[in-house]
Amino acid sequence: MDRIDLLKVFLRVAETGSFTRAADRLALPRATVSTAVQQLEARLGSRLLHRTTRRVGLTPDGEVLVERARTLVADMEDMEQQFLPSHSHVSGRLKVDVPSRIARRLIAPALPGFFERCPAIELELGSSDRAVDLVLEGVDCALRVGPLASSSLVARPLGQFTLINCASPAYLARHGTPRTPGDLPEHIAVNYASPTSGRAAPWEWQRDGETATLRMRSQVAANNAETYIACALAGLGLIQIPAYDVREHLAAGELVEVLPAARAQPLPVHLIYPHRRNLSRRMQAFAGWLEMLLAASLDPPEAPRPAGARGSRK
């Protein structure tokens, strides 16, 4: 094996924590994987892995090499892709991270269509409601919902999610229907707690072009969209949620929109990725496909607004 191949094998062992699992993913004999790591350690003159009967872990030198190796392997694959004929299949590994509900509702069901177009791409789809560190965790791109913190990452605006206010018929039967924001102090909300900070987002609405906020009474808080919506369906309070997220519940009469004239500011949606002068063809292919996929659920991007921060409801 050449040095890039040795690094690829090492990265798979580091990612899986196992020579056997790495061999399965690489379609190589386990002995070949073990020999490759030994050759790399001999080249570098350093032990890269702690080996036990149950687990393979990184040594301090191994941890340093993982970050350098990811960059080297990615750059080599990108260079190879740049010189392939335009009709060649886009190939290679792509690691992405998206909010869990978007992954389940929108992306996963549509992936067969993506792989029909790009059958040689190997996709690792992470789904969480936390802001992953792209560089530290080796993520090629991530979908972010909500205002972005300042960073050196490249952000590609895809659009925005319209937020609506809604509640279950059972809740409205018990507490009445709010007609204006002035009625909100008499009502109960399901709080949405940030998965990162744990802080509950206040209730928001637009008033004369400005964002008004209110800390509403609440009996329960949720830190992911699935639980947030489930609490509303159970009659536990009002929620503010992207319209696409509850479309079926509204159509079935399980949730009812309230205060349509007092909605919160829409949530911006961005695809973010580490800065590179030339994006790989597989990254371009995935980004273009994702933008088309989300177009039906997103409104066009709006002009940038000053950072003033509210958490994302994903």
Rosetta blueprint (number, residue, H / E / L):
1 M L
2 D L
3 R H
4 I H
5 D H
6 L H
7 L H
8 K H
9 V H
10 F H
11 L H
12 R H
13 V H
14 A H
15 E H
16 T H
17 G L
18 S L
19 F H
20 T H
21 R H
22 A H
23 A H
24 D H
25 R H
26 L H
27 A L
28 L L
29 P L
30 R H
31 A H
32 T H
33 V H
34 S H
35 T H
36 A H
37 V H
38 Q H
39 Q H
40 L H
41 E H
42 A H
43 R H
44 L H
45 G L
46 S L
47 R L
48 L L
49 L E
50 H E
51 R E
52 T L
53 T L
54 R L
55 R L
56 V E
57 G E
58 L E
59 T L
60 P H
61 D H
62 G H
63 E H
64 V H
65 L H
66 V H
67 E H
68 R H
69 A H
70 R H
71 T H
72 L H
73 V H
74 A H
75 D H
76 M H
77 E H
78 D H
79 M H
80 E H
81 Q H
82 Q H
83 F L
84 L L
85 P L
86 S L
87 H L
88 S L
89 H L
90 V L
91 S E
92 G E
93 R E
94 L E
95 K E
96 V E
97 D E
98 V E
99 P L
100 S H
101 R H
102 I H
103 A H
104 R H
105 R H
106 L H
107 I H
108 A H
109 P H
110 A H
111 L H
112 P H
113 G H
114 F H
115 F H
116 E H
117 R H
118 C L
119 P L
120 A E
121 I E
122 E E
123 L E
124 E E
125 L E
126 G E
127 S E
128 S L
129 D L
130 R L
131 A L
132 V L
133 D L
134 L L
135 V L
136 L L
137 E L
138 G L
139 V L
140 D L
141 C E
142 A E
143 L E
144 R E
145 V E
146 G L
147 P L
148 L L
149 A L
150 S L
151 S L
152 S L
153 L L
154 V E
155 A E
156 R E
157 P E
158 L E
159 G E
160 Q E
161 F E
162 T L
163 L E
164 I E
165 N E
166 C E
167 A E
168 S L
169 P H
170 A H
171 Y H
172 L H
173 A H
174 R H
175 H H
176 G L
177 T L
178 P L
179 R L
180 T L
181 P H
182 G H
183 D H
184 L H
185 P H
186 E H
187 H L
188 I E
189 A E
190 V L
191 N E
192 Y E
193 A E
194 S L
195 P L
196 T L
197 S L
198 G L
199 R L
200 A E
201 A L
202 P L
203 W E
204 E E
205 W E
206 Q E
207 R E
208 D L
209 G L
210 E E
211 T E
212 A E
213 T E
214 L E
215 R L
216 M L
217 R E
218 S L
219 Q L
220 V L
221 A E
222 A E
223 N L
224 N L
225 A H
226 E H
227 T H
228 Y H
229 I H
230 A H
231 C H
232 A H
233 L H
234 A L
235 G L
236 L L
237 G L
238 L E
239 I E
240 Q E
241 I E
242 P E
243 A H
244 Y H
245 D H
246 V H
247 R H
248 E H
249 H H
250 L H
251 A H
252 A L
253 G L
254 E L
255 L L
256 V E
257 E E
258 V E
259 L L
260 P L
261 A L
262 A L
263 R L
264 A L
265 Q L
266 P L
267 L E
268 P E
269 V E
270 H E
271 L E
272 I E
273 Y E
274 P L
275 H L
276 R L
277 R L
278 N L
279 L L
280 S L
281 R H
282 R H
283 M H
284 Q H
285 A H
286 F H
287 A H
288 G H
289 W H
290 L H
291 E H
292 M H
293 L H
294 L H
295 A L
296 A L
297 S L
298 L L
299 D E
300 P L
301 P L
302 E L
303 A L
304 P L
305 R L
306 P L
307 A L
308 G L
309 A L
310 R L
311 G L
312 S L
313 R L
314 K L
